[in-house]
Amino acid sequence: MRLTAPFVIAGLAMVAAPAVAQDDGQRIVLRDMVRTLRPGAYQGRNNGPEQTERFSRKVKIGRDGRFSLNNIAGDIVVTAGPGDEVSIEAVKKTRGDKSELANVQITVDDRAGRVDVRTEYEQNRTDRNRRTDRVSVDYTVTVPASASVDLHSISGSVTVTAVHGSLRAETISGTITVSDAPQLEAAKSVSGNVSLTGIASDGDLSASSISGNVTAKGVKARGLDLGIISGDINVSDVICERLGVKSVSGSVEYAGAIVKGGRYEITAHSGTVRLLLANPAGFELNANSFSGSIRSELPLTIGGDSARRDGNNPRGRRDAVNNHSMRATFGDGSATLVVRTFSGDIIIAKR
């Protein structure tokens, strides 16, 4: 029997929806799905010397071609380069017997304008001495800058730099790091951090993790959707017309612009929500916290009456309000800001 990454990667569909859509039952399903591969798989339980085998191949794909990689265990690093070829460098690794490496195959399917790479594991349940679960494969890939890239992994980190074609990166156990990818569509991890840096896009992008932190820095997009079950969400130097953030357990910090006509919605169950706003023209605020306070350092108009305080406030706060529920307006009220948290404070400040 040959075990391929496309077979097991179906579990990643569970994180295609916003991360908060996952409940405890679904996380158990994911955990059980991974266990069905082999209990204790990919943990390098043999502490012997590392054995390696190298793989190298170059394939012409075209400047606007499509590249996909499905891996089971090991890291993936993808960068953009000149030309119209895909360069695939891989290293098989094991700390068991070197013969185990032969039971893990790297398959490259190429056709006009498309290259698909898969890691395939041979499984022979009648021969207990044939072990493949201790073998990992690390990939280093260079693609044409404008190529479309689709990456999937079960256990391993994914790093992508300067890919300007459409991009999707997903892993079950590992971190995802993406920089300078203007057509990023999704970056999702079940157990690991997700980091987005230096991305300017005319479309929408999403990032989520069930157990890990999600960070976005220097990102410009039409829409930004971020979700997490357990971890913090930190957004800085961001410009977007629409923001959707959902968190179950962890703090949320947004440090960026509020554009005219934009809509920004943040929902957290347990954790503080902090908004550091850079010269906002104005917004309508709808904020609720069941067991926390709402504080604003910006001068708000609440219920039609001015809530501005003396500008000589010794702390420099022009306005400070502590409530569990608030509807208010700042400036021209052109944007919509909706913030809800069950257990945590809501803090609004000028950056």
C-alpha positions as CSV (number, residue, x, y, z in Angstrom):
1,M,0.0,0.0,0.0
2,R,1.3,3.4,-0.9
3,L,0.4,6.3,1.5
4,T,0.4,9.7,-0.2
5,A,0.1,13.2,1.1
6,P,-3.1,13.9,-0.9
7,F,-4.8,11.1,1.0
8,V,-4.1,12.4,4.5
9,I,-4.1,16.1,3.6
10,A,-7.9,16.0,3.4
11,G,-7.9,16.7,7.1
12,L,-6.8,20.3,6.3
13,A,-10.3,21.0,5.0
14,M,-11.3,21.3,8.6
15,V,-9.4,24.6,8.9
16,A,-10.6,26.0,5.6
17,A,-13.4,27.7,7.5
18,P,-12.5,30.3,10.1
19,A,-10.7,28.7,12.9
20,V,-13.3,29.5,15.5
21,A,-15.7,27.2,13.7
22,Q,-13.8,24.3,15.1
23,D,-15.1,22.8,18.3
24,D,-13.6,20.3,20.7
25,G,-15.2,17.4,18.8
26,Q,-13.6,18.5,15.5
27,R,-10.2,18.8,17.1
28,I,-10.5,15.2,18.3
29,V,-11.3,14.1,14.8
30,L,-8.1,15.9,13.5
31,R,-6.0,14.3,16.2
32,D,-7.4,10.9,15.5
33,M,-7.0,11.3,11.7
34,V,-3.3,12.0,12.2
35,R,-2.9,9.0,14.5
36,T,-4.4,6.7,11.9
37,L,-1.2,7.2,9.8
38,R,0.8,5.4,12.5
39,P,0.8,6.0,16.3
40,G,3.9,8.0,17.1
41,A,4.7,8.6,13.4
42,Y,7.4,11.1,12.3
43,Q,8.9,11.5,15.7
44,G,12.3,10.1,15.0
45,R,12.1,7.7,17.9
46,N,15.4,6.0,16.9
47,N,18.3,8.1,18.3
48,G,20.9,6.7,15.9
49,P,23.0,8.7,13.5
50,E,21.1,10.6,10.8
51,Q,21.0,8.9,7.4
52,T,20.2,11.1,4.3
53,E,19.5,10.8,0.6
54,R,19.3,13.7,-1.8
55,F,17.0,14.4,-4.6
56,S,17.3,17.0,-7.3
57,R,15.3,17.9,-10.4
58,K,14.5,20.9,-12.6
59,V,11.4,21.1,-14.7
60,K,10.2,23.7,-17.1
61,I,6.9,25.1,-16.0
62,G,6.6,28.5,-17.7
63,R,6.5,31.9,-16.0
64,D,2.8,31.6,-15.2
65,G,2.6,27.9,-14.5
66,R,1.1,26.1,-11.5
67,F,3.1,24.2,-8.8
68,S,1.8,22.0,-6.0
69,L,3.6,20.1,-3.3
70,N,2.1,17.6,-0.9
71,N,4.4,16.5,1.9
72,I,3.9,14.3,5.0
73,A,6.8,14.9,7.3
74,G,9.5,17.6,6.8
75,D,9.9,21.3,6.2
76,I,9.0,23.1,2.9
77,V,10.9,26.3,1.8
78,V,9.7,28.0,-1.4
79,T,11.3,31.1,-2.9
80,A,10.9,32.9,-6.2
81,G,13.6,33.0,-8.8
82,P,14.2,34.1,-12.4
83,G,13.5,32.0,-15.5
84,D,10.7,29.6,-16.2
85,E,11.9,26.5,-14.4
86,V,11.0,24.8,-11.1
87,S,14.0,23.7,-9.1
88,I,13.3,20.9,-6.6
89,E,15.9,20.0,-4.0
90,A,14.9,17.5,-1.4
91,V,16.6,15.6,1.4
92,K,15.2,12.4,2.9
93,K,16.2,11.9,6.5
94,T,16.0,9.1,9.0
95,R,17.7,8.0,12.2
96,G,16.8,4.4,11.6
97,D,18.4,2.1,9.0
98,K,19.4,3.7,5.8
99,S,17.4,1.2,3.8
100,E,14.2,2.9,5.1
101,L,14.9,5.8,2.8
102,A,14.2,3.7,-0.3
103,N,10.7,3.1,0.9
104,V,9.9,6.8,0.6
105,Q,9.5,8.1,-2.9
106,I,9.3,11.6,-4.3
107,T,7.0,11.7,-7.3
108,V,7.1,14.5,-9.8
109,D,4.2,14.8,-12.3
110,D,4.8,17.4,-15.0
111,R,2.7,18.4,-17.9
112,A,2.3,21.6,-19.9
113,G,2.3,24.5,-17.4
114,R,2.0,22.4,-14.3
115,V,4.2,20.5,-11.9
116,D,2.8,18.4,-9.0
117,V,5.2,16.9,-6.4
118,R,4.2,14.3,-3.8
119,T,5.9,12.4,-1.0
120,E,4.8,8.8,-1.1
121,Y,5.4,6.3,1.7
122,E,5.4,2.5,1.1
123,Q,3.4,0.7,3.8
124,N,3.6,-3.1,4.1
125,R,1.7,-4.2,7.2
126,T,2.8,-7.9,6.8
127,D,6.5,-6.9,7.2
128,R,7.1,-5.3,10.6
129,N,10.7,-4.6,9.7
130,R,9.9,-2.2,6.9
131,R,9.7,1.1,8.6
132,T,8.9,4.4,6.9
133,D,7.4,6.4,9.8
134,R,10.8,7.6,10.9
135,V,11.6,9.2,7.5
136,S,11.1,12.9,6.8
137,V,11.7,14.8,3.6
138,D,12.8,18.5,3.6
139,Y,12.1,20.4,0.4
140,T,13.8,23.5,-1.0
141,V,12.0,24.8,-4.1
142,T,12.5,27.7,-6.4
143,V,9.7,28.7,-8.7
144,P,9.2,31.5,-11.3
145,A,8.0,34.6,-9.4
146,S,4.6,34.7,-11.1
147,A,3.8,31.0,-10.7
148,S,0.8,29.9,-8.7
149,V,1.8,27.7,-5.7
150,D,-0.3,25.3,-3.6
151,L,1.5,23.7,-0.5
152,H,0.3,21.1,1.9
153,S,2.0,19.3,4.7
154,I,1.1,17.0,7.6
155,S,4.1,17.6,9.9
156,G,6.5,20.4,9.1
157,S,7.0,24.1,8.7
158,V,6.2,26.0,5.5
159,T,8.1,29.1,4.5
160,V,7.3,31.1,1.4
161,T,9.1,34.2,0.1
162,A,8.5,36.5,-2.9
163,V,5.9,34.3,-4.7
164,H,3.7,36.7,-6.7
165,G,1.3,34.2,-8.1
166,S,-1.7,32.9,-6.2
167,L,-0.6,31.1,-3.0
168,R,-2.1,28.7,-0.5
169,A,-0.1,27.2,2.3
170,E,-1.5,24.7,4.8
171,T,-0.1,22.4,7.4
172,I,-1.4,20.4,10.3
173,S,1.6,20.5,12.6
174,G,4.1,23.3,12.0
175,T,4.5,27.0,11.5
176,I,3.7,28.9,8.3
177,T,5.7,32.0,7.4
178,V,4.8,34.1,4.3
179,S,6.4,37.3,3.1
180,D,6.1,39.4,0.0
181,A,3.3,37.4,-1.5
182,P,0.7,39.8,-3.0
183,Q,-1.7,37.1,-4.1
184,L,-1.8,35.0,-0.9
185,E,-5.2,33.5,-0.5
186,A,-4.8,31.4,2.6
187,A,-2.3,30.4,5.3
188,K,-3.6,27.9,7.8
189,S,-2.1,25.7,10.5
190,V,-3.8,23.4,13.0
191,S,-1.0,23.4,15.5
192,G,1.6,26.1,14.9
193,N,2.1,29.8,14.4
194,V,1.1,31.7,11.3
195,S,3.1,34.8,10.3
196,L,2.4,37.2,7.4
197,T,4.8,40.0,6.6
198,G,5.1,42.6,3.8
199,I,2.1,41.6,1.8
200,A,0.3,44.0,-0.5
201,S,-2.8,42.6,-2.2
202,D,-5.9,43.9,-4.1
203,G,-7.9,40.9,-2.9
204,D,-8.9,39.1,0.3
205,L,-6.6,36.8,2.3
206,S,-7.1,34.6,5.4
207,A,-4.9,33.1,8.1
208,S,-5.9,30.8,10.9
209,S,-4.5,28.4,13.5
210,I,-6.2,26.2,16.1
211,S,-3.3,26.2,18.5
212,G,-0.8,28.9,17.8
213,N,-0.4,32.6,17.3
214,V,-1.4,34.6,14.2
215,T,0.6,37.7,13.3
216,A,0.3,40.1,10.4
217,K,2.7,42.9,9.9
218,G,3.0,45.4,7.0
219,V,-0.1,43.9,5.2
220,K,-2.3,45.8,2.8
221,A,-5.4,44.0,1.5
222,R,-9.0,44.6,0.6
223,G,-10.2,42.0,3.2
224,L,-8.3,40.3,6.0
225,D,-9.9,37.3,7.9
226,L,-8.0,35.9,10.9
227,G,-9.1,33.1,13.2
228,I,-7.7,31.2,16.2
229,I,-8.8,28.8,18.9
230,S,-6.0,29.1,21.4
231,G,-3.4,31.8,20.9
232,D,-2.9,35.5,20.3
233,I,-3.7,37.6,17.2
234,N,-1.4,40.5,16.6
235,V,-1.9,42.8,13.6
236,S,0.4,45.8,13.0
237,D,1.0,48.3,10.2
238,V,-2.1,47.0,8.4
239,I,-4.4,48.7,6.0
240,C,-7.6,46.9,4.9
241,E,-11.1,47.9,4.0
242,R,-12.6,44.9,5.8
243,L,-11.3,43.0,8.8
244,G,-12.8,39.9,10.4
245,V,-11.1,38.5,13.5
246,K,-12.4,35.6,15.6
247,S,-10.7,34.3,18.7
248,V,-11.7,31.8,21.3
249,S,-8.9,32.0,23.8
250,G,-6.2,34.7,23.5
251,S,-5.7,38.4,23.2
252,V,-6.3,40.5,20.0
253,E,-4.3,43.6,19.1
254,Y,-4.9,45.6,16.0
255,A,-2.5,48.5,15.2
256,G,-3.3,50.0,11.9
257,A,-5.5,52.2,9.8
258,I,-9.3,52.6,9.8
259,V,-10.3,53.7,6.3
260,K,-13.4,55.5,5.3
261,G,-16.3,53.2,4.6
262,G,-14.4,50.2,6.0
263,R,-15.9,47.6,8.3
264,Y,-13.9,46.0,11.2
265,E,-15.4,43.2,13.2
266,I,-13.6,41.5,16.1
267,T,-15.1,38.8,18.2
268,A,-13.3,37.2,21.1
269,H,-14.5,34.9,23.8
270,S,-11.7,35.1,26.4
271,G,-9.1,37.8,26.0
272,T,-8.4,41.5,25.8
273,V,-9.0,43.4,22.6
274,R,-6.7,46.4,22.0
275,L,-7.1,48.8,19.1
276,L,-4.3,51.2,18.3
277,L,-5.7,53.4,15.5
278,A,-3.6,55.6,13.2
279,N,-5.3,58.9,12.6
280,P,-8.8,57.5,11.9
281,A,-11.1,59.9,10.1
282,G,-14.0,58.5,12.1
283,F,-16.0,55.4,12.9
284,E,-19.2,54.2,14.5
285,L,-18.4,51.9,17.5
286,N,-20.5,49.1,18.7
287,A,-18.7,47.4,21.6
288,N,-19.7,44.8,24.2
289,S,-17.9,43.0,27.0
290,F,-19.8,40.7,29.4
291,S,-17.2,40.7,32.2
292,G,-14.7,43.4,31.1
293,S,-14.6,47.2,30.7
294,I,-14.5,49.4,27.6
295,R,-12.0,52.2,27.6
296,S,-11.3,54.8,24.9
297,E,-8.6,57.4,24.7
298,L,-10.3,58.9,21.7
299,P,-13.1,61.5,22.2
300,L,-16.3,59.7,21.6
301,T,-19.8,60.9,21.2
302,I,-22.1,58.5,23.1
303,G,-25.9,58.5,22.8
304,G,-25.9,61.8,20.9
305,D,-24.1,63.6,23.8
306,S,-20.5,64.6,23.8
307,A,-18.4,62.5,26.1
308,R,-15.3,64.5,25.7
309,R,-13.4,65.3,28.9
310,D,-11.0,68.0,29.7
311,G,-7.9,67.9,27.5
312,N,-5.8,68.6,30.6
313,N,-6.4,65.1,31.9
314,P,-3.1,64.3,33.7
315,R,-2.8,60.9,31.9
316,G,-3.3,62.6,28.5
317,R,-6.6,60.9,27.9
318,R,-9.2,63.0,26.2
319,D,-11.8,60.5,26.9
320,A,-12.1,57.4,29.1
321,V,-15.3,55.4,29.5
322,N,-15.8,52.2,31.5
323,N,-18.9,50.3,30.5
324,H,-19.9,46.8,29.5
325,S,-21.8,48.0,26.4
326,M,-21.3,51.1,24.3
327,R,-22.6,52.7,21.1
328,A,-20.6,55.7,20.1
329,T,-19.2,57.8,17.3
330,F,-15.8,59.2,16.6
331,G,-15.1,61.9,14.0
332,D,-17.1,61.6,10.9
333,G,-18.4,58.1,11.7
334,S,-17.6,56.9,8.2
335,A,-16.3,53.4,9.2
336,T,-18.0,50.7,11.2
337,L,-16.2,49.1,14.2
338,V,-17.8,46.2,16.0
339,V,-16.0,44.7,18.9
340,R,-17.3,41.9,21.2
341,T,-15.6,39.9,23.9
342,F,-17.1,37.7,26.6
343,S,-14.3,37.8,29.1
344,G,-11.8,40.6,28.6
345,D,-11.4,44.4,28.3
346,I,-11.8,46.5,25.1
347,I,-9.2,49.3,24.8
348,I,-9.2,51.9,22.0
349,A,-6.3,54.2,21.7
350,K,-4.7,56.6,19.2
351,R,-1.4,55.3,17.8
